[in-house]
């Protein structure tokens, strides 16, 4: 996505899952471009728009906030995420509030950490219907994207 100031903003999927299993990644920072890691948590029933909203929020509350040029707006970040990360079906899912694939996968075999009961039909943040425990694992999974800003020539 080429911005009004001549800079180029791109986004690339990096990782979805437990933060314990993510190996990390260094970000480029040179005279040509600078990369930022955007992340958001998701749960068993997180829809795709919640993930995009979380990534956009991280772009103006996380480490990118202080270093992205002022000309890059949250609308620009949202647009590049929708443009480059999603195909037409994904953009339809985003508009229609469909649960994200990574979230559905995470929730497919969700069990209560306390008693082992299935949490597949339990909304995020709601307690286990059997033991009233709300924690289904030790940590929430994360969704990570690399945002790349190429400086104007």
N, C-alpha and C positions, 0 to 999 in steps of 0.2 A: 504494500500500500504506500503510494507516494503522498507525502503530506504537503500542505501549502508552503512550508518553508523549504521544500526540496529534499528533506530527509526521507528515508525509507524505513517503514516500520513493518516487521514481519513477526510471525509467531509460529512456534513449532511445539508439538506435543513432546513431553519428556518422560513422564511417568505417572502411573496411577496405582496406588496400593499402600501397603504399610510402610511408614517412613523407615522402619528398621531394615527393610530390604532394599531401599534405594541406595545406590552406591555413591551418589553425589555427582557433582559436575562443576567444573571450573567455568567461569564466564569470561568471554573475551572483553577486553577493554584496551583499545588501541586507537590510533589516529583515524581509522576508518569507521569503526563501529563499537557499540557497547551492548553487551547482553545483560539481561535481568532475569532472574528466576521468579516467576509468579506462582503462588501456591494457594490452595484452599482445601479445607477438610470436606469430606462428604460422608454420608451415612447410608443406611439401607434403602432409603426412599428419596434420595436427593435427585431432583430433576436437573436436566441439562442447563436450564436457565439459571438455577442456583449455582452451578459450578462456574458458568461464565460470569455471573454477578460477583462471585467470590474472587475470581481472578482479576476482574476489573477493580474491585475494592483493594486488593493487594497491590495493584499498580499505583494507587495513590495513597496507600497507608503503609506499604512495605518499603523495602530498600530502594525500589525504583523511584519512589515519590521524590526523593531529594536529588536524583540524578537525571531523570528524564527531562528533556528540554520543556520549557513552559508551554511551547506550542503544541505539545502532544497532550490531548485531552483524554478524559475517560471514554468519551465517545469514539475517539480514534482507536483506543485499545480494544473496546468492544467490537468495533467494525472489523479490525484485523483478526480477532479471535474467530468471529463468525465467518469471515471470508476464507481464511487459510486453514482453520482447524476443522471446519464442518463442510460436508457436501450438501447437496440440496435436501436430501432426506434428514440430515442432521439439523439443518436450519429449520425444517418443518417441525422436528421433534422439539427444538428449542422454543419455537413459537407456541407449540401446543402443550408444553409442560410435561413432556414425556420423561420418565425416569432414565437417567444416564446409564449406559451399559455397564460401566465400572461399578456403579451403585447397585444395579440389579445383580451383578455377579457377587458383590460383597454380601448382599442380603439373601441370596439364594440358599445359603446354608448357615445363616446366622443362628447362633445358639446363645442362650443365657450363660454368662460366665459362672453364675452362682449355682444354678440347678441343671443346666443343660437343655432346658426346654427350647423349642423352636421359636425364633423371633421373626420368622419370615413375614408374617402378617401384622407385625407390630410396628407402628410408626416410630421414626427416629425420636429419641428423647422420651418415649413412653416406657413405663416399667414393664418388666416381665409379668405376664398375666398369672404365672404360677407362684413365683416367690417374691414378687414386687421389687426385684433388683432391676436397675435400668442399664447396667453395664454389660454389653455383649462381647467385649474384648478389652484388651489392655490399652489400646490406642486407636484413635480414629484414623482411617486411611486418608491419604493426601493425593491431590491431583496437582501435577507440576507442569508448567509450560515455560519455554524459553522465549522471551520477548527480545527481539533484536532491533536496535535502532542504528541505522547507518547514517552517518553525518552527511549533510549536504556537501556536494563537491564545489 
